[in-house]
Amino acid sequence: MVNANKKAMGIIFPNSFDAYVSNMVNLRLMASLPFASRYRLVDFVLSSMSNCGISNVAILPNRNYLSLMDHIGTGREWDLARKNGGVHIFPPFAENGGKISSGRVESIANIFRHLKEQKEKYVVMCDTNIAVNFDFNAMIEAHIASGADVTIAYNEQELPETFVKSDEINKDFYYSFDLEDGRVKEIHVNPTEGVNSLSMNIFVIDRELLIKLVKDAYDHGLRHFTKDVLWRHKDELNIQGYKYEGYVVRILGINSYFDENMKLLDDKNLDALFGSDHIYTKVRDDNPTRYIQGSKAKNIMVADGCVI
């Protein structure tokens, strides 16, 4: 682990894109879905924050968060069990006036008091439908160097068919950008074709600016941070894009959940995801995998406690 990053705090939205895997989140949320055998999806962004010294993290669930609370506990595995800072889970109604939110704006508005009390200058925000070993410090430094008001991480890729063909397309939004010299000039909502600068929904923003923008949006009944806040202010705000070149897993539906797990049987992909910094998870203290006589297994990834 590294020393605390005094520049930034983190905010994680664990229910984003739940609609894309609706059959899997009846009793849990996207963040606590198992991935890569022994991990949960939240482990990747939470570990990336911890590896970068971001030791003050707020997690803002909406529903089905019992499994997430059980998994994270005090945050000890991520070195986030701290007297000052650490990881804090804010379920609905945790704050006075809090409620079940219908978007990032309402989720952030529910923790205004907490946000105002923090000392960090910047806020790093992200979802948990991605698995990535992300260097947040590099993004924060790029944000500072560019003089940006907001920086958004993106990667260049062909638009996944799951986005275009999903029956849930009207329940969650995804975005791509037109950039000019690194600055976001246009934000496209739910594009349908081509290679896109596709948003990873990872943001860096000044904490006081975030409070100001969200308060204005909340007072006007707006819900979505990218579509309703950033798009409305794209001409007056300096919104910079931060291109990510590393390995990115996007969970966009049941098929992509299966496919992305299977891709990790390829050592090249496994090393790309886990090779740079350690990914931490809850220690289960379970028995090793047991292979019963007569079983046959080849090129598999199995969690502790399984019987084959």
C-alpha positions in Angstrom: 0.0 0.0 0.0 1.0 3.6 -0.4 0.6 6.7 1.7 -2.7 8.6 1.6 -3.4 10.8 -1.4 -4.3 14.1 0.2 -5.4 15.5 -3.2 -8.4 13.3 -3.9 -11.3 11.4 -2.4 -13.3 8.7 -4.2 -16.9 8.1 -4.9 -18.2 4.8 -6.3 -21.6 4.1 -7.7 -22.2 0.4 -7.2 -25.7 0.1 -8.8 -24.9 1.7 -12.2 -25.8 -0.6 -15.1 -27.7 -3.0 -12.9 -30.4 -3.1 -15.6 -28.0 -4.8 -18.0 -27.7 -7.9 -15.8 -31.2 -7.7 -14.2 -31.4 -11.5 -13.7 -28.2 -11.5 -11.7 -29.0 -8.6 -9.3 -32.2 -9.6 -7.7 -30.4 -10.1 -4.3 -27.2 -8.1 -4.9 -25.9 -5.3 -7.0 -23.5 -5.0 -9.9 -20.6 -4.2 -7.6 -20.8 -7.5 -5.7 -21.1 -9.8 -8.8 -18.3 -12.4 -8.7 -15.7 -11.9 -11.4 -12.4 -13.7 -12.3 -13.3 -16.5 -9.9 -12.5 -15.2 -6.5 -13.1 -11.4 -6.9 -16.0 -9.1 -7.0 -16.4 -6.3 -9.5 -16.0 -3.6 -6.9 -12.6 -5.0 -6.0 -11.0 -3.5 -9.1 -11.9 0.2 -8.8 -11.5 0.0 -5.0 -8.1 -1.6 -5.2 -7.0 0.9 -7.9 -8.0 3.7 -5.6 -6.2 2.2 -2.6 -3.1 1.5 -4.8 -3.0 5.2 -5.7 -3.3 6.3 -2.1 -6.9 7.4 -2.3 -7.9 6.5 1.3 -11.2 8.3 1.6 -13.9 6.5 -0.4 -17.6 6.9 -0.4 -19.8 4.2 -1.8 -23.4 5.2 -2.7 -25.6 2.2 -3.2 -29.3 2.3 -4.0 -30.6 -1.1 -3.3 -29.6 -4.8 -2.7 -26.5 -3.6 -0.8 -26.3 -6.2 2.0 -23.9 -8.4 0.1 -21.7 -5.4 -0.7 -21.6 -4.4 3.0 -20.7 -8.0 3.9 -17.9 -8.1 1.3 -16.3 -4.8 2.1 -16.8 -4.8 5.9 -14.4 -2.3 7.5 -12.3 -2.1 4.3 -9.3 -3.8 6.0 -8.3 -5.8 2.9 -7.9 -2.6 0.9 -6.1 -0.8 3.8 -9.2 1.4 4.3 -10.0 0.6 7.9 -8.9 4.0 9.2 -9.8 6.5 11.9 -9.6 9.4 9.4 -11.0 8.7 6.0 -11.4 5.0 5.0 -14.3 3.5 3.2 -17.9 4.7 4.0 -21.0 3.1 2.6 -24.0 5.5 2.4 -27.2 3.5 1.9 -30.4 5.4 1.1 -31.7 7.5 4.0 -28.3 7.4 5.7 -28.2 11.2 5.6 -31.0 13.5 6.6 -33.2 14.0 3.6 -31.6 11.1 1.8 -33.7 8.9 -0.4 -33.4 6.1 -3.1 -31.9 8.0 -6.0 -32.6 7.7 -9.7 -29.2 8.9 -10.9 -25.8 10.2 -10.0 -27.1 13.7 -9.2 -29.5 12.5 -6.5 -26.9 10.1 -5.1 -24.4 12.9 -4.7 -27.0 15.2 -3.3 -27.8 12.7 -0.6 -24.2 13.1 0.8 -23.8 16.9 0.4 -23.1 17.3 4.1 -20.4 14.6 4.0 -18.8 16.1 0.8 -18.7 19.6 2.4 -16.9 18.3 5.4 -14.0 16.7 3.4 -10.6 18.3 2.9 -9.5 16.8 -0.4 -9.4 19.2 -3.4 -10.5 16.7 -6.0 -13.1 13.9 -6.3 -12.6 10.8 -8.4 -15.9 9.1 -9.4 -16.5 5.8 -11.1 -18.9 2.9 -11.7 -18.5 -0.8 -11.0 -19.5 -2.3 -14.4 -15.9 -2.2 -15.4 -12.9 -4.2 -14.3 -9.7 -2.3 -14.8 -6.3 -1.8 -13.1 -6.4 2.0 -13.2 -3.7 4.5 -12.3 -5.8 7.3 -10.8 -2.7 9.3 -9.9 -1.8 9.6 -13.6 -5.3 10.8 -14.4 -5.3 13.3 -11.6 -1.9 14.7 -12.7 -3.2 15.0 -16.2 -6.3 16.8 -14.9 -4.1 19.3 -13.0 -1.7 19.9 -15.9 -4.4 20.6 -18.4 -6.2 23.1 -16.2 -9.5 21.2 -16.7 -12.6 21.7 -14.8 -13.6 18.0 -15.4 -11.6 15.1 -16.8 -13.3 12.0 -18.2 -11.5 8.7 -18.9 -12.3 7.0 -22.2 -10.9 4.3 -24.5 -11.2 3.9 -28.2 -13.2 0.8 -29.2 -15.8 -0.6 -31.4 -19.2 0.0 -29.9 -20.3 -3.3 -28.2 -23.4 -4.9 -29.7 -24.8 -5.3 -26.2 -25.1 -1.5 -25.9 -26.9 -1.2 -29.2 -29.2 -4.2 -29.0 -30.0 -4.2 -25.3 -33.7 -4.2 -24.4 -32.6 -2.2 -21.4 -31.1 0.6 -23.5 -33.5 3.2 -22.2 -32.8 2.5 -18.6 -29.0 3.3 -18.6 -27.1 5.8 -20.7 -23.7 5.4 -22.2 -21.6 8.1 -23.9 -19.0 8.8 -26.5 -17.1 12.0 -27.2 -15.8 14.2 -30.0 -12.5 15.7 -28.9 -10.4 18.5 -30.2 -6.8 18.8 -28.8 -7.9 16.7 -25.8 -11.0 18.8 -25.0 -14.5 17.3 -25.2 -16.4 19.3 -27.8 -19.5 17.1 -28.1 -21.1 14.4 -25.9 -23.1 11.7 -27.7 -25.8 9.9 -25.8 -26.3 6.2 -26.7 -24.5 6.2 -30.0 -25.3 3.2 -32.2 -22.3 2.5 -34.5 -18.7 2.8 -35.3 -15.4 3.1 -33.3 -16.0 5.6 -30.5 -14.2 7.4 -27.8 -16.3 5.6 -25.3 -16.7 6.9 -21.8 -15.5 4.7 -19.0 -17.6 6.8 -16.5 -14.4 7.7 -14.5 -14.3 11.4 -13.6 -11.9 13.8 -11.9 -13.5 17.1 -10.7 -12.8 19.8 -8.1 -14.9 18.9 -5.0 -16.3 22.4 -4.6 -17.2 22.6 -8.3 -18.9 19.2 -8.0 -21.1 20.4 -5.1 -22.0 23.6 -7.0 -22.9 21.8 -10.3 -24.9 19.0 -8.6 -26.8 21.4 -6.3 -27.9 23.4 -9.3 -28.9 20.3 -11.2 -30.7 18.8 -8.2 -32.6 22.1 -7.6 -33.8 21.9 -11.3 -34.9 18.2 -11.0 -32.1 16.8 -13.1 -30.8 13.3 -12.5 -27.9 12.3 -14.8 -24.4 13.7 -14.2 -23.1 13.4 -17.8 -26.3 14.0 -19.8 -27.9 16.6 -17.6 -24.9 18.3 -16.0 -21.8 18.1 -18.2 -23.6 18.2 -21.5 -25.5 21.3 -20.5 -22.3 23.1 -19.5 -19.9 21.6 -22.1 -19.3 25.0 -23.7 -18.5 26.9 -20.5 -16.6 24.1 -18.7 -13.2 22.9 -19.7 -13.9 19.2 -20.0 -10.9 17.2 -21.0 -10.7 13.6 -22.1 -8.1 11.2 -20.7 -7.4 8.3 -23.1 -6.8 5.0 -21.3 -4.7 2.5 -23.2 -4.8 -0.5 -20.8 -7.0 -3.5 -20.5 -10.7 -2.7 -19.9 -13.5 -5.2 -19.0 -17.0 -3.8 -19.6 -20.0 -5.8 -18.2 -22.9 -4.9 -20.5 -25.1 -7.9 -20.1 -25.2 -11.6 -19.3 -23.3 -12.6 -22.5 -20.6 -10.1 -21.9 -20.3 -11.1 -18.3 -19.7 -14.7 -19.4 -17.4 -13.7 -22.3 -15.2 -11.4 -20.3 -14.7 -14.1 -17.6 -13.7 -16.6 -20.3 -11.2 -14.2 -21.8 -9.2 -14.3 -18.6 -8.3 -17.9 -19.4 -5.9 -16.4 -21.9 -2.7 -15.5 -19.9 -2.2 -12.4 -22.0 -5.5 -10.9 -20.9 -5.0 -12.1 -17.3 -1.6 -10.5 -17.1 -3.0 -7.3 -18.7 -5.7 -7.0 -16.0 -3.7 -8.1 -12.9 -0.1 -7.5 -13.9 0.5 -3.8 -12.9 -0.8 -3.5 -9.4 -2.3 -5.9 -6.9 -6.1 -6.4 -6.8 -7.4 -7.0 -3.3 -10.5 -8.8 -2.2 -12.1 -10.2 0.9 -10.2 -13.1 2.4 -12.5 -16.1 2.6 -10.2 -18.5 4.6 -11.8 -21.4 2.7 -10.6 -24.8 1.8 -8.6 -25.2 -1.4 -10.4 -26.3 -4.5 -11.1 -30.1 -4.3 -10.8 -32.2 -7.5 -12.7 -35.5 -6.9 -11.3 -38.7 -8.4 -12.4 -39.1 -12.0 -12.8 -35.3 -12.6 -11.2 -33.7 -15.6 -10.2 -30.1 -15.7 -8.1 -28.1 -18.1 -7.4 -24.4 -18.4 -9.9 -23.3 -15.7 -10.1 -20.6 -13.1 -11.7 -21.8 -9.9 -12.3 -20.1 -6.6 -11.4 -21.5 -3.2 -13.9 -24.0 -1.7 -15.1 -25.4 -5.0 -15.6 -29.1 -5.6 -14.8 -30.4 -9.1 
